[in-house]
């Protein structure tokens, strides 16, 4: 019979919330448009992942967040 160890406790609610905010910001930064097209999806902007990330940030009280200007100049 195998002995199972107890699983480690997961993230707290605050830690999960903070990670979700960081993930949403990363998605928005990576999908930020170059000449009105998403560089990842290739679709018109805003693409679906960006809309979802903006929606989450809006529920977290950060709906007007946009990446720094230098993020749009990455290639």
ZANUPA-830656 format. One record per residue: residue in three letters; x, y, z of N, C-alpha, C in turn. Coordinates in steps of 0.2 Angstrom, whole numbers, plus 5000, padded with zeros to 4 digits. Layout:
BEGIN
alaXYZXYZXYZ
...
END
This chain:
BEGIN
unk500449945000500050005000500450065000
unk500350114996500750174995500550225000
unk500950255003500850315008500850375004
unk500250415004500250475001500350535005
unk500750585003500850635007500350685006
unk500250735010499750785010499950835005
unk499450855001499650904996499850974999
unk500251014997500451075000499851124999
unk499751165003499151215002499251254996
unk498751274993498751314987498951384988
unk498851424983498951504984498351534988
unk498451584992497951614995497551654990
unk496951684992496551724987496951784985
unk497251814989497651874987498251854982
unk498551804983499151784979498851764972
unk498251734972497951714966497751774962
unk497451824965497151884962497751924959
unk498351924963498951964960499251924954
unk499251864954499451824949499051834942
unk498351834944497951844938498051914935
unk498151964939498252034937498852034933
unk499452004935500052004931499951964925
unk499551914925499451874919499051914914
unk498551944916498151994911498552044908
unk498952074912499452134910499952104905
unk500152044906500652014901500351994895
unk499651974895499351954889499252024885
unk498952074888498852134885499552164882
unk500052164885500752184883500952144876
unk500852074877501052034871500652044865
unk499952054866499552064861499452134859
unk499852184861499752254860499852264852
unk499352304849499352304842499952344839
unk500152314833500652354829500252364822
unk500052434821499752454816499052414816
unk498652424821497952394822497852324821
unk498352284821498352214821498652184827
unk498452124829498752094835499352054832
unk499952064835500552024832500551954834
unk500151934839500151864840499551824836
unk498951854837498351824833498351834826
unk498551894824498551914817497851944815
unk497451954820496751974819496752054821
unk496152084819496052154821496052154828
unk496252214830496352234837495752274840
unk495452254846495652214851495452134849
unk495952094850495852024849495451994855
unk495251934855494851904860495251894867
unk495951874866496251874873496351944876
unk496451994872496552054875495852084878
unk495352064875494652084878494552054884
unk494751984884494651944891495051974896
unk495751994895496152014900495952084902
unk495752134897495452194899494852184904
unk494452134902493852124906494052104913
unk494552064914494752044921495052104925
unk495452144921495752204925495152244927
unk494652254923494052294924493752274931
unk493652204932493352184938493852194944
unk494452194942494952204948495052284949
unk494752324946494752394947495352424943
unk495652394938496152424934495952424927
unk495352434925495152434918495452474913
unk495752534915496052574911496852564910
unk497052504912497852494912498052484905
unk498552514903498852504896499652494897
unk499952454893500652444894501052504893
unk501652514895502052574894502152584887
unk502352644885502452654878502952614875
unk503452594878504052554875503852484873
unk503252464876503052394875502852394867
unk502552444865502352444858502852444853
unk503452464855504052474850504452404850
unk504252354854504652294854504552254847
unk505052224845505052184838505252114839
END
